[in-house]
Amino acid sequence: MRISVIGCGYLGAVHAACMAELGHEVVGIDVDESKIENLSAGRAPFFEPGLGDLLSPDNARLRFTTDIAAAEHARVHFIAVGTPQVAGGVAADLTYVNAAVEALLPHIGPGHLVVGKSTVPVGTAARLAELVAPTGASLAWNPEFLREGFAVSDTLSPDRLVYGVDNRDDRAAEVLDEIYKRPLEAGTPRIVTDYATAELVKVSANAFLATKISFINAMAEIAEVTGADVTTLADAIGYDARIGRRFLNAGVGFGGGCLPKDIRAFQARAEELGVGHSLAFLADVDDVNLRRRQRVVDLVTENLGGDLTGKAVTVLGLAFKPESDDVRDSPALDVAQRLADAGAIVRATDPEAIETARRIRPHLDYVESIQEAISGADAVVVVTEWHQFRELDPAEVAGWARGRVVVDGRNCLDASDWRSAGWTYAGLGRP
């Protein structure tokens, strides 16, 4: 298949590279010249394990350009641009999706298939299908379910494929089956449905995961005033097959470029549809999540005598999750900023996210070395659960720091090991 991918950010760059890996001829298109230059040279413009291996400039099946006219040589066109929150609001900003489709219209015709992968409010696909129809092309919606840090494997070996198609279009599903032939032959489940259901699958999944995370964080708040241990609680209820243990890790909460903005946009769309009451609970999900960030700051403050002014605090982690350099709506970076605002002298480190963090918070002090970051610290705060931080030897770290306070914002450290090494350990929802 000849494929174009419009938008070469986190989603689009990975999708383009993986489609080439599946044997298709792919052109990735983006308006950002520096991004295209890096991708064309085989350099990933962001950290994603495995992506660099697929971006060889010698790969004849994969190329990148800023020229939308290059799409004319393709027959299937994936829309993979961002849908951020609108400025000053919570709804999804469809500026980039609309612009991508409008730019594509002069270059498509009968027999072409436009495939949406961006996360959009329900109803968007039907509207875009009307724009595409006069060209003779058709439209499908194929939502992505990528986890940053595992995006390559999630694309090459997805846990499910969802096709939203017009019920009058028998060809769209066949074309997508040809594109995804390898994962389908490997047993990937396939669901063919209407536009609205396909759009709702993605945002519903994100809303459910966000709710599950905030639920266990709400239980952590209860545990903190009762002396219960939320980690043991999560283990116990996680044995129930109806609940499951995944996404039941209490801590500083979720962030990134998907869950926060998607649940807010979902609420906004429900309001537009006149059923805002159906998703009213997501406001509480968001509130619980944001409260956990301040709780980490409060724990540091409580354990340093009630005042952070002039106290040296090390922040371990900047990305919103390990195996990523993404700091969009990152709880870790937010905690670092809140500590600095409270008067602490903050020194932060992360294996991959220092440069992306520096672009957003240039005034914070960033260092590459974990030892340098901890040296002379009054308190150490873990807010991204990179294995480099989880595996630290508390006895060795005690020789670097000035104080002996560790706040575990991800509940990922062995509390007994740290306490045995002389540290005052504080977790979220742990006695």
C-alpha positions as CSV (number, residue, x, y, z in Angstrom):
1,M,0.0,0.0,0.0
2,R,1.1,3.6,-0.6
3,I,0.4,5.6,2.5
4,S,0.7,9.2,3.6
5,V,0.7,10.2,7.3
6,I,-0.3,13.8,8.0
7,G,1.3,15.0,11.2
8,C,4.6,13.7,12.5
9,G,4.4,14.2,16.2
10,Y,4.3,11.4,18.8
11,L,1.5,9.6,17.0
12,G,2.3,10.3,13.4
13,A,6.1,9.7,13.4
14,V,5.6,6.3,15.1
15,H,2.7,5.4,12.8
16,A,4.6,6.3,9.7
17,A,7.7,4.3,10.8
18,C,5.7,1.3,11.8
19,M,3.6,1.3,8.6
20,A,6.9,1.1,6.7
21,E,8.0,-1.7,8.9
22,L,4.9,-3.6,8.0
23,G,6.0,-3.3,4.3
24,H,4.1,-0.3,3.0
25,E,5.5,2.7,1.1
26,V,5.0,5.6,3.4
27,V,5.5,9.4,3.3
28,G,5.2,11.4,6.5
29,I,4.1,15.0,6.1
30,D,4.4,17.9,8.6
31,V,4.7,21.7,8.5
32,D,7.5,21.7,11.0
33,E,10.7,21.9,8.9
34,S,13.1,21.0,11.8
35,K,11.0,17.9,12.7
36,I,11.0,16.7,9.1
37,E,14.8,17.4,8.8
38,N,15.4,15.2,11.9
39,L,13.2,12.4,10.8
40,S,14.7,12.4,7.3
41,A,18.1,12.1,8.8
42,G,17.0,9.1,10.9
43,R,16.8,11.1,14.2
44,A,13.7,10.8,16.3
45,P,12.6,14.3,17.5
46,F,11.5,12.8,20.8
47,F,12.4,9.9,23.0
48,E,10.5,6.7,22.2
49,P,12.1,3.3,22.7
50,G,12.6,1.5,19.4
51,L,11.6,4.4,17.1
52,G,15.2,5.3,16.2
53,D,15.8,1.8,14.9
54,L,12.9,2.2,12.4
55,L,14.0,5.6,11.1
56,S,17.0,4.7,8.9
57,P,17.5,7.2,6.1
58,D,18.4,4.2,3.9
59,N,14.9,2.8,4.3
60,A,13.5,3.1,0.7
61,R,9.9,2.6,2.0
62,L,9.9,5.6,4.3
63,R,10.4,9.3,3.6
64,F,9.4,12.6,5.2
65,T,8.5,16.0,3.6
66,T,6.8,19.3,4.3
67,D,5.1,19.2,0.9
68,I,1.4,18.1,1.2
69,A,1.4,17.4,-2.6
70,A,3.5,14.3,-1.8
71,A,0.2,12.8,-0.6
72,E,-0.9,12.5,-4.3
73,H,1.2,9.4,-4.7
74,A,-0.6,7.6,-1.8
75,R,-4.0,6.0,-1.7
76,V,-4.5,5.9,2.0
77,H,-4.0,9.0,4.2
78,F,-3.7,8.8,7.9
79,I,-4.6,12.0,9.9
80,A,-2.3,12.0,13.0
81,V,-2.2,15.6,14.2
82,G,-2.7,16.9,17.7
83,T,-5.9,17.9,19.4
84,P,-4.9,20.0,22.3
85,Q,-7.2,21.9,24.6
86,V,-8.5,25.2,23.2
87,A,-6.8,28.3,24.7
88,G,-8.6,29.4,27.8
89,G,-11.0,26.4,27.8
90,V,-11.2,22.6,28.1
91,A,-12.7,21.6,24.8
92,A,-10.6,19.9,22.1
93,D,-9.0,22.3,19.6
94,L,-9.7,20.8,16.1
95,T,-7.7,23.5,14.2
96,Y,-5.0,21.0,13.2
97,V,-7.4,18.2,12.2
98,N,-9.5,20.6,10.1
99,A,-6.4,22.1,8.5
100,A,-4.9,18.7,7.7
101,V,-8.1,17.5,6.0
102,E,-8.6,20.7,4.1
103,A,-5.0,20.7,2.9
104,L,-5.4,17.1,1.7
105,L,-8.6,17.7,-0.3
106,P,-6.9,18.9,-3.5
107,H,-4.7,15.8,-3.5
108,I,-7.3,13.0,-3.1
109,G,-9.9,11.5,-5.4
110,P,-12.0,8.4,-6.1
111,G,-10.5,5.2,-4.6
112,H,-8.6,7.1,-1.8
113,L,-9.3,6.5,1.8
114,V,-8.7,9.1,4.5
115,V,-8.2,7.5,8.0
116,G,-8.5,9.5,11.2
117,K,-6.2,8.5,14.1
118,S,-6.3,11.7,16.1
119,T,-8.5,11.7,19.3
120,V,-11.5,13.8,18.5
121,P,-14.9,14.7,20.0
122,V,-17.7,12.4,18.9
123,G,-19.3,13.7,15.7
124,T,-16.1,14.9,14.1
125,A,-15.7,12.0,11.7
126,A,-19.2,12.4,10.3
127,R,-18.6,16.1,9.7
128,L,-15.2,15.4,8.0
129,A,-16.7,12.6,5.9
130,E,-19.0,15.3,4.3
131,L,-16.0,17.4,3.4
132,V,-14.2,14.4,1.9
133,A,-17.2,13.0,-0.1
134,P,-17.1,15.5,-3.0
135,T,-13.6,14.3,-3.9
136,G,-14.9,10.8,-4.4
137,A,-12.7,9.6,-1.5
138,S,-14.1,8.0,1.6
139,L,-13.3,8.3,5.3
140,A,-12.7,5.9,8.2
141,W,-11.8,6.4,11.8
142,N,-9.1,4.2,13.3
143,P,-8.4,5.4,16.8
144,E,-4.9,4.9,18.3
145,F,-4.3,3.2,21.7
146,L,-0.6,3.9,22.1
147,R,1.2,4.0,25.4
148,E,4.2,6.3,25.4
149,G,7.2,4.2,26.0
150,F,5.6,1.3,24.2
151,A,4.3,3.1,21.1
152,V,6.2,1.0,18.6
153,S,5.2,-2.4,19.9
154,D,1.6,-1.1,20.4
155,T,1.5,-0.2,16.7
156,L,3.1,-3.3,15.3
157,S,1.3,-5.6,17.8
158,P,-1.9,-3.8,18.9
159,D,-4.2,-5.3,21.5
160,R,-7.2,-4.4,19.3
161,L,-8.0,-2.6,16.0
162,V,-11.1,-0.5,15.7
163,Y,-12.5,0.7,12.4
164,G,-15.2,3.3,12.3
165,V,-16.7,3.3,8.8
166,D,-19.7,4.5,6.9
167,N,-22.2,1.7,6.7
168,R,-22.5,2.3,3.0
169,D,-18.7,1.8,2.4
170,D,-17.8,-1.9,2.1
171,R,-14.3,-1.1,0.9
172,A,-12.8,0.9,3.8
173,A,-12.6,-2.1,6.2
174,E,-11.0,-4.2,3.4
175,V,-8.3,-1.6,2.8
176,L,-7.6,-1.3,6.5
177,D,-7.4,-5.1,6.7
178,E,-4.8,-5.1,4.0
179,I,-2.8,-2.4,5.9
180,Y,-2.9,-4.3,9.1
181,K,-2.6,-7.8,7.6
182,R,0.4,-8.8,9.8
183,P,-1.1,-8.0,13.2
184,L,-4.5,-9.4,12.1
185,E,-2.8,-12.7,11.0
186,A,-1.1,-12.7,14.5
187,G,-4.6,-12.7,16.1
188,T,-5.2,-9.1,16.9
189,P,-9.0,-8.6,17.6
190,R,-10.8,-6.4,15.0
191,I,-14.0,-4.4,15.6
192,V,-15.8,-2.7,12.7
193,T,-18.3,-0.2,13.8
194,D,-19.8,3.3,13.0
195,Y,-18.0,6.6,13.3
196,A,-19.5,7.7,16.6
197,T,-18.6,4.4,18.4
198,A,-15.1,4.4,17.1
199,E,-14.6,8.0,18.4
200,L,-16.1,7.1,21.8
201,V,-13.9,4.0,22.2
202,K,-10.7,6.1,22.6
203,V,-12.1,8.8,25.0
204,S,-14.1,6.2,27.0
205,A,-11.0,4.1,27.5
206,N,-9.0,7.1,28.7
207,A,-11.8,8.3,30.9
208,F,-12.0,4.8,32.5
209,L,-8.3,4.6,33.1
210,A,-8.2,8.1,34.6
211,T,-11.1,7.2,36.9
212,K,-9.4,4.1,38.1
213,I,-6.2,6.0,38.9
214,S,-8.1,8.7,40.7
215,F,-10.2,6.2,42.6
216,I,-7.1,4.6,44.2
217,N,-5.7,8.1,44.9
218,A,-9.0,8.9,46.6
219,M,-8.5,5.8,48.7
220,A,-5.0,7.0,49.5
221,E,-6.5,10.2,50.9
222,I,-8.7,8.0,53.2
223,A,-5.7,5.8,54.1
224,E,-3.7,8.9,55.2
225,V,-6.2,9.9,57.9
226,T,-7.0,6.3,59.1
227,G,-3.5,4.7,59.1
228,A,-4.3,2.2,56.4
229,D,-1.9,1.2,53.7
230,V,-3.3,1.9,50.2
231,T,-0.7,-0.3,48.5
232,T,-1.9,-3.4,50.4
233,L,-5.5,-2.2,49.8
234,A,-4.8,-2.1,46.1
235,D,-3.3,-5.6,46.1
236,A,-6.3,-7.0,48.0
237,I,-9.0,-5.5,45.7
238,G,-6.9,-6.1,42.6
239,Y,-7.2,-9.9,43.1
240,D,-10.9,-9.4,42.2
241,A,-11.0,-10.3,38.4
242,R,-13.7,-7.7,38.0
243,I,-11.4,-4.9,39.2
244,G,-7.8,-6.0,38.3
245,R,-4.6,-4.7,39.7
246,R,-3.4,-2.6,36.8
247,F,-3.7,1.2,37.1
248,L,-4.3,0.8,40.9
249,N,-1.0,2.4,41.9
250,A,-1.6,5.3,44.2
251,G,0.8,8.2,43.8
252,V,1.2,11.7,42.3
253,G,-1.4,10.9,39.6
254,F,-1.6,10.9,35.8
255,G,-0.4,13.4,33.3
256,G,0.9,13.6,29.7
257,G,-0.6,14.7,26.4
258,C,-3.7,12.4,26.5
259,L,-5.5,11.6,29.7
260,P,-5.8,15.1,31.2
261,K,-6.9,16.9,28.1
262,D,-9.0,14.0,26.8
263,I,-11.2,13.7,29.9
264,R,-11.7,17.5,29.9
265,A,-12.6,17.6,26.2
266,F,-15.0,14.6,26.8
267,Q,-16.8,16.6,29.5
268,A,-17.0,19.6,27.2
269,R,-18.5,17.6,24.4
270,A,-21.0,16.0,26.7
271,E,-22.1,19.5,27.7
272,E,-22.5,20.4,24.0
273,L,-24.6,17.3,23.5
274,G,-26.9,18.2,26.4
275,V,-25.8,15.3,28.6
276,G,-23.1,16.9,30.7
277,H,-24.5,15.2,33.8
278,S,-23.4,11.9,32.4
279,L,-19.7,12.8,32.8
280,A,-20.0,15.2,35.7
281,F,-18.0,12.7,37.8
282,L,-14.9,13.3,35.6
283,A,-14.6,16.8,37.2
284,D,-14.0,15.0,40.5
285,V,-11.6,12.6,38.8
286,D,-9.6,15.6,37.6
287,D,-9.7,17.3,41.0
288,V,-8.4,14.2,42.9
289,N,-5.6,13.9,40.4
290,L,-4.5,17.5,40.8
291,R,-4.7,17.3,44.6
292,R,-2.1,14.6,44.7
293,R,0.5,16.9,43.3
294,Q,0.0,19.4,46.2
295,R,0.1,16.5,48.7
296,V,3.6,15.6,47.6
297,V,4.7,19.2,48.3
298,D,2.9,19.1,51.6
299,L,4.7,16.0,52.7
300,V,8.1,17.5,51.8
301,T,7.1,20.7,53.8
302,E,5.9,18.7,56.8
303,N,9.1,16.6,57.0
304,L,11.3,19.7,56.7
305,G,9.9,21.5,59.6
306,G,7.0,23.3,58.0
307,D,8.9,25.8,55.8
308,L,10.7,25.1,52.5
309,T,12.4,28.5,52.3
310,G,16.1,27.9,51.4
311,K,15.8,24.1,51.8
312,A,17.6,22.0,49.1
313,V,15.1,19.6,47.5
314,T,16.1,17.1,44.8
315,V,13.4,16.1,42.4
316,L,13.9,12.7,40.7
317,G,11.9,12.7,37.5
318,L,10.5,15.2,35.1
319,A,8.7,13.2,32.4
320,F,5.0,12.3,33.2
321,K,6.0,8.6,33.0
322,P,9.2,6.5,32.6
323,E,10.5,5.6,29.1
324,S,9.4,9.0,27.8
325,D,10.7,12.6,27.5
326,D,7.1,14.0,27.4
327,V,6.5,16.7,30.0
328,R,3.1,17.8,28.8
329,D,0.9,18.2,32.0
330,S,3.6,16.3,33.8
331,P,2.9,15.8,37.6
332,A,6.6,15.6,38.1
333,L,7.4,18.9,36.5
334,D,4.4,20.5,38.3
335,V,5.7,19.3,41.7
336,A,9.1,20.7,40.9
337,Q,7.6,24.1,40.1
338,R,5.4,24.0,43.2
339,L,8.4,23.3,45.4
340,A,10.3,26.2,43.9
341,D,7.3,28.5,44.4
342,A,7.2,27.5,48.1
343,G,10.8,28.7,48.5
344,A,12.8,25.5,48.0
345,I,16.1,25.4,46.1
346,V,15.1,22.7,43.6
347,R,17.6,20.6,41.7
348,A,16.0,18.1,39.2
349,T,17.1,15.3,37.0
350,D,15.6,12.8,34.6
351,P,17.2,10.2,32.2
352,E,15.5,11.7,29.1
353,A,13.3,14.7,29.9
354,I,15.7,17.5,30.9
355,E,15.7,19.3,27.6
356,T,11.9,19.1,27.2
357,A,11.5,20.3,30.7
358,R,14.0,23.1,30.3
359,R,11.9,24.5,27.4
360,I,8.9,24.8,29.6
361,R,10.5,25.7,33.0
362,P,13.9,27.2,32.1
363,H,14.4,28.7,35.5
364,L,14.7,25.4,37.4
365,D,18.1,23.9,38.0
366,Y,18.7,20.7,36.0
367,V,21.6,18.3,36.2
368,E,22.4,15.1,34.4
369,S,23.8,13.0,37.2
370,I,21.7,11.5,40.0
371,Q,24.5,11.8,42.5
372,E,25.0,15.5,41.6
373,A,21.3,16.1,41.9
374,I,21.1,14.6,45.4
375,S,24.4,16.0,46.7
376,G,23.7,18.2,49.7
377,A,19.9,17.8,49.5
378,D,17.7,18.2,52.6
379,A,15.0,16.0,51.0
380,V,14.7,13.7,48.0
381,V,11.4,13.5,46.0
382,V,10.7,10.7,43.6
383,V,8.0,11.7,41.1
384,T,8.7,9.6,38.0
385,E,9.3,5.8,38.5
386,W,12.3,5.3,36.3
387,H,14.1,2.1,37.2
388,Q,17.3,4.2,37.8
389,F,15.4,5.8,40.8
390,R,13.6,2.7,42.0
391,E,16.9,0.8,42.2
392,L,18.9,3.4,44.2
393,D,20.7,2.1,47.2
394,P,19.4,4.1,50.1
395,A,22.6,3.5,52.1
396,E,24.7,4.9,49.3
397,V,22.4,7.8,48.7
398,A,22.7,8.7,52.4
399,G,26.3,9.5,51.7
400,W,25.4,12.1,49.1
401,A,22.5,13.9,50.8
402,R,22.6,16.3,53.7
403,G,19.2,15.4,55.1
404,R,17.5,12.0,55.4
405,V,14.0,12.7,54.1
406,V,12.6,10.8,51.1
407,V,9.2,11.5,49.7
408,D,8.0,8.7,47.4
409,G,5.5,10.3,45.0
410,R,5.0,7.1,43.1
411,N,5.1,4.5,46.0
412,C,7.7,2.7,44.0
413,L,10.5,2.5,46.7
414,D,10.9,-0.2,49.3
415,A,10.0,1.7,52.4
416,S,11.6,-0.7,54.8
417,D,14.9,-0.6,53.0
418,W,15.0,3.2,53.1
419,R,13.9,3.4,56.8
420,S,16.6,0.8,57.7
421,A,19.2,3.0,56.1
422,G,18.2,5.9,58.4
423,W,15.8,7.7,56.1
424,T,12.4,9.3,57.1
425,Y,10.2,7.8,54.4
426,A,6.9,9.3,53.3
427,G,4.7,7.8,50.7
428,L,1.1,8.6,49.5
429,G,-1.5,6.6,51.4
430,R,1.1,4.6,53.2
431,P,1.6,4.6,57.0
